[in-house]
Amino acid sequence: KGEPGEKGEDAEVEFVLASAYGILPGKVDAAQFEAMLADPSIKNKTIVFADGTYTFSSTVHLVSNTVLYGGANTVLALDEQSSASVLLSLNGVDNVTISNLTVQGDNTKRPSQKGARVGIHIEACRSVNIQNVDIVGWELYGLYGKTMSSYGTAEEGKFYKQLQIVNTRFYNNYCGTYLDYRCEYTQMMNCVFGEN
């Protein structure tokens, strides 16, 4: 109880260890990770990563109703040799939470010129939450958001926050966060930007 991804104060949160699916620190096949996400038995459960660096071979496409939760020193990175330009891609998905981990690019200081790589790309989604995340070292955008379903339903209200970014740090990116067309109702709280 009380962990990210819950729906209410007394909601039970079910956890799945990524290691149970062979997802361990080191090089990770993005297709293997996506196959884990597609498993119906883990729908609406929180996927927990052990501490360590997970280096993905290509872009990871997240699906609806996904919660990724890291340990104190969990790092997700894109292989330097990969031709992919995005690490985590959310396109047309709903109810995704990324919490308590680092989304690490290749830069250890502020890039002097614009590059091509993006840490998290979010487009045409609803209810995306980024909580307690460090987004660092990306040569283009740490986080890019566009065309969110910003108006919500009649019950949610016109200014329903479809993208919430809370307690997140953006460092050593060319641009920390870029909110493009129809991403204006993003809610950002307690975020820190430096050396972008």
ROLO-565607 format. One line per field, with one value per residue: residue number from 1; residue in three letters; chain; x, y, z of N, C-alpha, C in turn. Coordinates in Angstrom, 2 decimals. Layout:
# ROLO-565607
k = [NUM, ...] $
r = [Ala, ...] $
c = [A, ...] $
n_east = [X, ...] $
n_north = [Y, ...] $
n_up = [Z, ...] $
ca_east = [X, ...] $
ca_north = [Y, ...] $
ca_up = [Z, ...] $
c_east = [X, ...] $
c_north = [Y, ...] $
c_up = [Z, ...] $
***
This chain:
# ROLO-565607
k = [1, 2, 3, 4, 5, 6, 7, 8, 9, 10, 11, 12, 13, 14, 15, 16, 17, 18, 19, 20, 21, 22, 23, 24, 25, 26, 27, 28, 29, 30, 31, 32, 33, 34, 35, 36, 37, 38, 39, 40, 41, 42, 43, 44, 45, 46, 47, 48, 49, 50, 51, 52, 53, 54, 55, 56, 57, 58, 59, 60, 61, 62, 63, 64, 65, 66, 67, 68, 69, 70, 71, 72, 73, 74, 75, 76, 77, 78, 79, 80, 81, 82, 83, 84, 85, 86, 87, 88, 89, 90, 91, 92, 93, 94, 95, 96, 97, 98, 99, 100, 101, 102, 103, 104, 105, 106, 107, 108, 109, 110, 111, 112, 113, 114, 115, 116, 117, 118, 119, 120, 121, 122, 123, 124, 125, 126, 127, 128, 129, 130, 131, 132, 133, 134, 135, 136, 137, 138, 139, 140, 141, 142, 143, 144, 145, 146, 147, 148, 149, 150, 151, 152, 153, 154, 155, 156, 157, 158, 159, 160, 161, 162, 163, 164, 165, 166, 167, 168, 169, 170, 171, 172, 173, 174, 175, 176, 177, 178, 179, 180, 181, 182, 183, 184, 185, 186, 187, 188, 189, 190, 191, 192, 193, 194, 195, 196] $
r = [Lys, Gly, Glu, Pro, Gly, Glu, Lys, Gly, Glu, Asp, Ala, Glu, Val, Glu, Phe, Val, Leu, Ala, Ser, Ala, Tyr, Gly, Ile, Leu, Pro, Gly, Lys, Val, Asp, Ala, Ala, Gln, Phe, Glu, Ala, Met, Leu, Ala, Asp, Pro, Ser, Ile, Lys, Asn, Lys, Thr, Ile, Val, Phe, Ala, Asp, Gly, Thr, Tyr, Thr, Phe, Ser, Ser, Thr, Val, His, Leu, Val, Ser, Asn, Thr, Val, Leu, Tyr, Gly, Gly, Ala, Asn, Thr, Val, Leu, Ala, Leu, Asp, Glu, Gln, Ser, Ser, Ala, Ser, Val, Leu, Leu, Ser, Leu, Asn, Gly, Val, Asp, Asn, Val, Thr, Ile, Ser, Asn, Leu, Thr, Val, Gln, Gly, Asp, Asn, Thr, Lys, Arg, Pro, Ser, Gln, Lys, Gly, Ala, Arg, Val, Gly, Ile, His, Ile, Glu, Ala, Cys, Arg, Ser, Val, Asn, Ile, Gln, Asn, Val, Asp, Ile, Val, Gly, Trp, Glu, Leu, Tyr, Gly, Leu, Tyr, Gly, Lys, Thr, Met, Ser, Ser, Tyr, Gly, Thr, Ala, Glu, Glu, Gly, Lys, Phe, Tyr, Lys, Gln, Leu, Gln, Ile, Val, Asn, Thr, Arg, Phe, Tyr, Asn, Asn, Tyr, Cys, Gly, Thr, Tyr, Leu, Asp, Tyr, Arg, Cys, Glu, Tyr, Thr, Gln, Met, Met, Asn, Cys, Val, Phe, Gly, Glu, Asn] $
c = [A, A, A, A, A, A, A, A, A, A, A, A, A, A, A, A, A, A, A, A, A, A, A, A, A, A, A, A, A, A, A, A, A, A, A, A, A, A, A, A, A, A, A, A, A, A, A, A, A, A, A, A, A, A, A, A, A, A, A, A, A, A, A, A, A, A, A, A, A, A, A, A, A, A, A, A, A, A, A, A, A, A, A, A, A, A, A, A, A, A, A, A, A, A, A, A, A, A, A, A, A, A, A, A, A, A, A, A, A, A, A, A, A, A, A, A, A, A, A, A, A, A, A, A, A, A, A, A, A, A, A, A, A, A, A, A, A, A, A, A, A, A, A, A, A, A, A, A, A, A, A, A, A, A, A, A, A, A, A, A, A, A, A, A, A, A, A, A, A, A, A, A, A, A, A, A, A, A, A, A, A, A, A, A, A, A, A, A, A, A, A, A, A, A, A, A] $
n_east = [0.84, 0.30, 2.16, 3.52, 1.23, -1.12, -4.72, -6.27, -6.44, -6.58, -6.00, -5.00, -1.86, -0.48, 2.54, 5.04, 8.03, 10.54, 12.71, 11.69, 10.87, 13.14, 14.35, 17.00, 19.62, 21.99, 22.56, 19.56, 17.10, 14.94, 12.63, 12.11, 11.47, 9.16, 7.51, 7.09, 5.58, 3.28, 2.12, -0.85, -1.22, 0.10, -1.18, -2.24, -0.60, 2.24, 5.41, 8.45, 11.77, 15.00, 17.87, 20.40, 21.83, 19.95, 20.36, 19.01, 18.47, 17.07, 14.36, 11.87, 8.54, 5.96, 2.92, -0.65, -1.88, 0.43, 2.84, 5.95, 8.44, 11.24, 14.23, 16.35, 18.63, 18.10, 18.59, 17.63, 18.71, 19.76, 21.39, 24.57, 25.41, 23.09, 20.81, 18.49, 16.51, 15.00, 14.38, 12.20, 9.02, 5.81, 2.88, -0.26, -1.31, -2.81, -2.96, -0.29, 2.49, 5.65, 8.13, 10.42, 13.10, 16.00, 16.31, 18.57, 20.74, 23.49, 25.16, 27.33, 27.56, 26.16, 24.88, 26.51, 25.49, 22.50, 21.26, 20.03, 18.78, 16.22, 14.88, 12.26, 9.43, 6.29, 3.13, -0.14, -1.55, -3.27, -3.52, -0.75, 1.88, 4.77, 6.97, 9.20, 11.61, 14.77, 15.87, 18.29, 21.07, 20.40, 20.65, 18.88, 15.91, 15.01, 12.44, 9.69, 6.58, 3.41, 0.30, -1.57, -4.53, -6.05, -8.43, -10.19, -12.97, -16.48, -16.91, -14.33, -13.52, -12.56, -9.85, -8.41, -5.62, -3.58, -0.96, 1.25, 3.97, 6.05, 8.21, 10.61, 13.81, 15.68, 18.56, 21.57, 20.62, 19.98, 17.59, 15.52, 12.68, 10.21, 7.27, 4.94, 2.52, -0.81, -0.16, -0.48, -1.80, -0.34, 0.72, 3.14, 5.07, 7.25, 9.66, 13.03, 15.35, 18.44, 21.50, 20.62] $
n_north = [-1.20, 2.33, 2.95, 4.29, 4.49, 3.61, 3.73, 4.84, 5.90, 3.59, 1.61, -1.55, -2.47, -4.36, -6.05, -6.78, -8.37, -7.30, -8.89, -11.46, -11.96, -12.17, -9.74, -8.02, -6.06, -4.64, -5.38, -5.09, -6.58, -4.78, -5.77, -8.07, -6.89, -5.46, -7.60, -8.63, -6.50, -6.80, -9.07, -10.37, -11.06, -9.26, -6.89, -3.77, -3.93, -3.10, -2.78, -3.68, -2.66, -3.88, -2.39, -0.95, -0.65, -0.61, -1.24, -0.51, -1.99, -0.80, 1.51, 1.55, 0.76, 1.78, 0.46, 0.89, 1.31, 0.84, 0.66, 1.66, 1.12, 2.02, 1.11, 2.55, 3.14, 2.76, 2.72, 3.58, 3.25, 4.05, 2.08, 3.12, 2.42, 2.01, 2.73, 4.00, 6.89, 7.52, 6.66, 5.85, 5.44, 6.73, 6.42, 7.27, 6.00, 5.17, 5.94, 5.65, 5.31, 6.44, 5.98, 6.85, 6.43, 6.70, 8.22, 7.90, 9.63, 10.04, 12.17, 13.87, 16.45, 19.69, 19.67, 21.23, 21.65, 21.02, 17.72, 14.45, 12.59, 11.51, 11.29, 10.60, 10.25, 11.49, 11.22, 12.06, 10.93, 9.90, 10.65, 10.42, 9.97, 11.24, 10.66, 11.48, 11.19, 11.22, 12.87, 12.87, 14.00, 13.98, 14.52, 15.97, 16.35, 15.99, 15.26, 15.01, 16.28, 16.04, 16.87, 15.99, 14.55, 16.94, 18.12, 16.46, 14.63, 15.45, 15.07, 15.22, 17.77, 20.80, 21.48, 19.24, 17.48, 15.88, 15.15, 14.77, 15.92, 15.35, 16.17, 15.87, 15.82, 17.62, 17.48, 18.38, 18.10, 18.94, 20.36, 20.54, 19.92, 19.76, 21.04, 20.57, 21.25, 21.31, 20.42, 21.94, 21.78, 20.53, 19.55, 20.62, 20.03, 20.86, 20.51, 20.40, 22.16, 22.16, 23.14, 22.72] $
n_up = [0.00, -0.53, -2.51, -5.64, -8.41, -7.35, -7.00, -5.04, -1.56, 0.03, -1.75, -3.00, -4.16, -6.64, -7.21, -9.65, -10.24, -12.38, -12.81, -12.66, -15.17, -16.57, -16.96, -16.25, -14.62, -16.91, -20.38, -22.16, -24.12, -26.03, -27.27, -25.78, -23.35, -24.08, -24.69, -22.14, -21.09, -22.60, -21.61, -20.43, -17.76, -16.16, -16.35, -15.13, -12.92, -10.85, -12.16, -10.93, -10.74, -9.98, -8.34, -10.43, -13.77, -16.67, -19.90, -22.91, -26.12, -28.15, -28.89, -26.35, -26.36, -24.54, -23.08, -22.50, -19.12, -17.54, -15.00, -14.05, -11.75, -9.94, -8.05, -5.48, -6.94, -9.72, -13.14, -16.39, -19.67, -23.04, -25.38, -26.43, -28.97, -30.32, -32.98, -32.46, -31.57, -29.39, -26.00, -24.12, -25.36, -25.55, -27.09, -27.92, -25.64, -22.42, -18.92, -17.61, -15.50, -14.52, -12.28, -9.67, -10.69, -12.88, -16.02, -18.29, -20.43, -22.77, -22.10, -19.85, -19.20, -19.96, -23.25, -26.03, -28.50, -30.45, -30.52, -31.40, -29.72, -27.41, -24.15, -22.97, -24.89, -25.40, -26.74, -27.80, -25.58, -22.53, -19.10, -17.94, -15.73, -14.34, -11.87, -9.29, -10.79, -12.40, -15.18, -17.34, -19.33, -22.13, -25.61, -27.17, -26.24, -22.83, -22.00, -24.13, -25.05, -26.71, -28.30, -26.26, -24.80, -23.84, -22.98, -21.59, -20.07, -19.57, -16.86, -15.84, -16.41, -18.17, -17.95, -17.24, -16.07, -18.15, -18.34, -15.82, -14.02, -11.48, -8.78, -10.28, -11.86, -14.23, -15.93, -17.65, -20.28, -23.73, -24.08, -21.38, -20.98, -23.50, -24.40, -26.68, -29.26, -28.07, -25.52, -23.38, -20.94, -19.04, -15.82, -13.62, -10.81, -8.17, -9.62, -10.89, -12.81, -14.46, -16.00, -18.65] $
ca_east = [0.00, 1.00, 3.20, 3.05, 0.39, -2.37, -5.89, -6.88, -5.65, -6.56, -5.88, -3.96, -1.00, 0.17, 3.86, 5.68, 9.45, 11.04, 13.66, 10.95, 10.72, 14.49, 14.79, 18.00, 20.59, 22.87, 21.93, 18.19, 16.48, 13.69, 11.52, 11.82, 10.80, 7.81, 6.74, 6.68, 4.50, 2.09, 1.58, -2.08, -1.21, 0.67, -1.95, -2.62, 0.30, 3.44, 6.63, 9.50, 13.13, 16.06, 18.90, 21.34, 21.61, 19.32, 20.70, 18.11, 19.02, 16.31, 13.25, 10.87, 7.20, 5.13, 1.51, -1.57, -1.97, 1.76, 3.54, 7.35, 8.89, 12.62, 14.83, 17.06, 19.66, 17.69, 18.87, 17.26, 19.55, 19.74, 22.73, 25.25, 25.53, 21.76, 20.43, 17.24, 16.66, 14.13, 14.44, 10.84, 8.02, 4.40, 2.14, -1.66, -1.59, -3.46, -2.68, 1.09, 3.27, 7.07, 8.42, 11.53, 14.24, 16.74, 16.29, 19.93, 21.31, 24.93, 25.93, 27.63, 27.48, 25.19, 25.31, 26.76, 24.67, 21.34, 21.45, 18.83, 18.21, 15.18, 14.68, 10.87, 8.60, 4.89, 2.28, -1.53, -1.81, -4.09, -3.14, 0.64, 2.48, 6.22, 7.14, 10.48, 12.47, 15.87, 15.98, 19.59, 22.06, 19.85, 21.21, 17.82, 14.96, 14.84, 11.06, 8.95, 5.15, 2.63, -1.09, -2.23, -5.99, -6.01, -9.71, -10.83, -14.41, -17.31, -16.70, -12.97, -13.37, -11.81, -8.41, -7.92, -4.18, -3.29, 0.45, 1.70, 5.40, 6.19, 9.50, 11.49, 14.98, 16.15, 19.93, 22.50, 19.93, 19.98, 16.37, 14.99, 11.37, 9.63, 5.84, 4.55, 1.11, -1.82, 0.38, -0.45, -2.42, 0.57, 0.94, 4.49, 5.20, 8.50, 10.66, 14.28, 16.02, 19.77, 22.46, 19.97] $
ca_north = [0.00, 3.60, 3.09, 4.91, 3.68, 3.23, 4.52, 5.50, 5.81, 2.22, 0.69, -2.56, -2.42, -5.64, -5.84, -7.82, -8.10, -7.42, -10.01, -12.71, -12.09, -12.16, -8.36, -7.80, -5.01, -5.01, -5.16, -5.60, -6.59, -4.02, -6.65, -8.93, -6.06, -5.18, -8.85, -8.66, -5.53, -7.30, -10.22, -9.94, -11.34, -8.15, -5.67, -3.01, -4.20, -2.28, -3.51, -3.18, -2.93, -3.88, -1.40, -1.28, 0.04, -1.41, -0.60, -1.07, -2.08, 0.08, 2.21, 0.76, 1.30, 1.42, 0.21, 1.44, 0.69, 0.39, 1.38, 1.27, 1.63, 1.64, 1.15, 3.79, 3.38, 2.14, 3.58, 3.09, 3.94, 3.57, 1.66, 4.14, 1.91, 1.88, 3.78, 4.61, 8.25, 7.67, 5.54, 5.43, 6.03, 6.55, 6.97, 6.85, 5.10, 5.77, 5.45, 5.19, 5.98, 6.14, 6.50, 6.47, 5.91, 7.65, 8.00, 8.41, 9.78, 9.85, 13.36, 14.13, 17.89, 20.30, 19.61, 22.54, 21.79, 20.15, 16.39, 13.77, 11.62, 11.96, 10.33, 10.14, 10.88, 11.24, 11.85, 11.62, 10.05, 10.39, 10.23, 10.00, 10.54, 11.08, 10.99, 11.16, 10.68, 12.06, 12.77, 13.53, 13.66, 13.74, 15.51, 16.81, 16.64, 15.01, 14.82, 15.70, 15.98, 16.66, 16.49, 15.25, 14.72, 17.89, 18.66, 15.56, 14.39, 16.43, 14.87, 15.61, 19.22, 21.22, 21.60, 18.00, 17.36, 14.60, 14.85, 15.31, 15.70, 15.72, 15.84, 15.35, 16.66, 17.63, 17.99, 18.04, 17.85, 20.14, 21.02, 19.67, 19.42, 20.51, 20.77, 21.01, 21.50, 20.68, 19.85, 23.10, 21.56, 19.74, 20.04, 20.36, 20.41, 20.54, 20.03, 21.16, 22.20, 22.71, 22.82, 22.35] $
ca_up = [0.00, -0.45, -3.53, -6.88, -9.27, -6.71, -7.39, -3.89, -0.35, 0.54, -2.88, -2.97, -5.33, -6.91, -7.77, -10.45, -10.36, -13.76, -12.84, -12.86, -16.63, -17.15, -17.17, -15.21, -14.98, -18.01, -21.69, -22.20, -25.44, -25.94, -27.67, -24.62, -22.36, -24.58, -24.55, -20.74, -20.92, -23.30, -20.89, -19.76, -16.32, -15.38, -16.59, -13.93, -11.81, -10.84, -12.51, -10.05, -11.18, -8.98, -8.59, -11.48, -15.04, -17.71, -21.16, -23.92, -27.46, -29.04, -28.22, -25.63, -26.56, -23.39, -23.37, -21.51, -17.79, -17.15, -13.94, -13.90, -10.45, -9.72, -6.73, -5.18, -7.95, -10.97, -14.30, -17.72, -20.64, -24.41, -25.79, -27.24, -30.34, -30.93, -33.93, -31.98, -31.06, -28.21, -25.07, -23.75, -26.24, -25.20, -28.21, -27.90, -24.51, -21.26, -17.56, -17.48, -14.46, -14.47, -10.96, -8.80, -11.42, -13.70, -17.46, -18.50, -21.76, -22.89, -21.73, -18.44, -19.03, -20.87, -24.65, -26.62, -29.70, -30.50, -31.08, -31.88, -28.78, -26.47, -23.06, -22.94, -25.93, -25.06, -27.75, -27.92, -24.44, -21.41, -17.74, -17.81, -14.53, -14.16, -10.45, -8.65, -11.86, -12.89, -16.64, -17.48, -20.33, -23.46, -26.53, -27.72, -25.15, -21.76, -22.14, -25.18, -25.00, -27.79, -28.58, -25.20, -24.79, -22.73, -22.53, -20.64, -20.20, -18.85, -15.42, -15.48, -16.55, -19.35, -17.74, -16.65, -16.31, -18.76, -18.09, -14.54, -13.78, -10.07, -8.14, -11.33, -12.13, -15.62, -15.93, -18.73, -21.54, -24.57, -23.60, -20.33, -21.40, -24.60, -24.46, -28.01, -29.55, -27.22, -24.28, -22.50, -19.64, -18.22, -14.46, -13.13, -9.41, -7.48, -10.57, -10.88, -14.11, -14.36, -17.04, -19.89] $
c_east = [0.87, 2.08, 2.63, 2.23, -0.93, -3.48, -6.52, -6.06, -5.52, -6.40, -4.73, -3.17, -0.33, 1.47, 4.31, 7.15, 9.88, 11.98, 12.97, 10.73, 12.08, 15.01, 15.69, 18.91, 21.58, 22.17, 20.57, 17.68, 15.12, 12.49, 11.13, 11.06, 9.36, 6.92, 6.25, 5.50, 3.18, 1.44, 0.33, -2.07, -0.60, -0.07, -2.39, -1.77, 1.53, 4.67, 7.79, 10.86, 14.06, 17.03, 19.85, 20.99, 21.09, 19.55, 19.92, 18.72, 18.32, 15.19, 12.31, 9.53, 6.33, 3.67, 0.66, -1.53, -0.65, 2.28, 4.94, 7.87, 10.30, 13.03, 15.59, 18.09, 19.34, 17.87, 18.40, 18.03, 19.37, 21.17, 23.35, 25.35, 24.18, 21.50, 19.13, 17.50, 15.81, 14.31, 13.04, 9.84, 6.62, 3.61, 0.73, -2.00, -2.16, -2.93, -1.30, 1.77, 4.72, 7.57, 9.72, 12.70, 14.92, 16.63, 17.54, 20.31, 22.83, 25.77, 26.14, 27.72, 26.52, 25.69, 25.48, 25.97, 23.56, 21.69, 20.12, 18.13, 17.30, 15.00, 13.29, 10.08, 7.15, 4.02, 0.89, -1.92, -2.77, -3.53, -1.76, 1.24, 3.96, 6.52, 8.51, 11.46, 13.57, 15.98, 17.21, 20.35, 21.55, 20.23, 20.17, 16.86, 15.05, 13.46, 10.39, 7.49, 4.40, 1.24, -1.70, -3.73, -6.34, -7.37, -10.48, -12.31, -15.16, -17.09, -15.33, -12.78, -12.43, -10.31, -7.84, -6.46, -3.86, -1.83, 0.84, 3.15, 5.69, 7.56, 10.49, 12.60, 15.41, 17.54, 20.68, 21.82, 20.10, 18.77, 15.74, 13.65, 10.81, 8.17, 5.30, 3.03, 0.17, -1.22, 0.37, -1.07, -1.60, 0.70, 2.34, 4.60, 6.57, 9.56, 11.88, 14.92, 17.40, 20.66, 21.81, 20.19] $
c_north = [1.24, 3.81, 3.76, 3.94, 3.30, 4.18, 5.26, 5.25, 4.39, 1.19, -0.29, -2.45, -3.77, -5.37, -7.05, -7.45, -8.30, -8.60, -11.35, -12.98, -12.03, -10.77, -7.99, -6.65, -5.55, -4.71, -5.84, -5.50, -5.88, -4.88, -7.58, -8.14, -5.77, -6.42, -9.00, -7.72, -6.02, -8.48, -9.79, -10.15, -10.20, -6.84, -5.07, -3.35, -3.31, -3.14, -2.88, -3.63, -2.96, -2.75, -1.90, -0.52, -0.95, -0.68, -1.28, -0.97, -1.15, 0.73, 1.21, 1.47, 0.83, 1.28, 0.82, 0.64, 0.07, 1.27, 0.81, 1.92, 1.11, 1.62, 2.45, 4.14, 2.64, 3.13, 2.87, 3.91, 3.31, 3.25, 2.73, 3.72, 1.82, 3.03, 4.48, 6.01, 8.49, 6.45, 5.02, 6.18, 5.69, 7.22, 6.40, 5.90, 5.89, 5.15, 4.82, 6.00, 5.49, 6.79, 5.96, 5.83, 7.03, 7.24, 8.70, 8.44, 9.64, 11.00, 13.48, 15.62, 18.44, 20.22, 21.02, 22.74, 20.74, 18.82, 15.79, 12.90, 12.25, 10.89, 9.74, 10.94, 10.48, 11.96, 11.20, 10.64, 10.71, 9.83, 9.60, 10.73, 10.19, 11.56, 10.56, 10.54, 11.70, 11.81, 13.57, 13.05, 13.42, 14.88, 16.34, 17.20, 15.56, 14.39, 15.67, 15.29, 16.72, 16.05, 15.59, 15.50, 15.66, 18.32, 17.74, 15.36, 15.47, 16.31, 15.37, 17.13, 19.58, 21.16, 20.38, 17.79, 15.97, 14.19, 15.54, 14.91, 16.24, 15.28, 15.24, 16.35, 16.49, 18.27, 17.52, 17.56, 19.08, 20.99, 20.07, 19.06, 20.34, 20.10, 21.41, 21.17, 20.65, 19.90, 20.92, 22.87, 20.61, 20.38, 19.64, 20.88, 19.96, 19.95, 20.96, 21.04, 22.81, 22.23, 22.21, 23.47] $
c_up = [0.00, -1.49, -4.77, -7.71, -8.64, -7.11, -6.22, -2.65, 0.17, -0.56, -2.66, -4.27, -5.48, -7.65, -8.57, -10.56, -11.81, -13.88, -13.06, -14.35, -17.33, -17.47, -16.00, -15.60, -16.01, -19.32, -21.72, -23.63, -25.30, -26.30, -26.52, -23.56, -22.79, -24.50, -23.11, -20.53, -21.53, -22.59, -20.12, -18.25, -15.51, -15.62, -15.26, -12.70, -11.94, -11.11, -11.75, -10.58, -9.99, -9.30, -9.68, -12.75, -16.06, -19.03, -22.28, -25.32, -28.44, -28.23, -27.56, -25.80, -25.40, -23.82, -22.26, -20.22, -17.35, -16.02, -13.84, -12.63, -10.18, -8.27, -6.55, -6.25, -9.25, -12.11, -15.56, -18.73, -22.01, -24.81, -26.71, -28.70, -31.06, -31.89, -33.52, -31.43, -29.81, -27.32, -24.76, -24.62, -25.75, -26.31, -28.19, -26.78, -23.34, -19.98, -17.44, -16.39, -14.55, -13.18, -10.38, -9.56, -12.20, -15.16, -17.98, -19.97, -21.70, -22.34, -20.22, -18.16, -20.09, -22.32, -25.23, -27.91, -29.70, -31.16, -31.47, -30.83, -27.73, -25.41, -23.06, -23.97, -25.65, -26.07, -27.76, -26.81, -23.46, -20.11, -17.68, -16.61, -14.47, -12.74, -9.95, -9.65, -12.13, -14.38, -17.02, -18.71, -21.74, -24.40, -27.27, -26.60, -24.08, -21.85, -23.19, -25.07, -26.09, -27.88, -27.51, -25.30, -23.64, -22.22, -21.61, -20.94, -19.45, -17.34, -14.97, -15.54, -17.69, -19.14, -17.00, -17.05, -16.86, -18.59, -16.81, -14.33, -12.38, -9.54, -9.12, -11.60, -13.58, -15.64, -17.17, -20.01, -22.41, -24.18, -22.59, -20.69, -22.47, -24.71, -25.73, -28.08, -28.70, -26.05, -23.19, -21.13, -18.76, -16.83, -14.02, -11.71, -8.88, -8.41, -10.54, -12.26, -13.93, -15.49, -18.29, -20.89] $
***
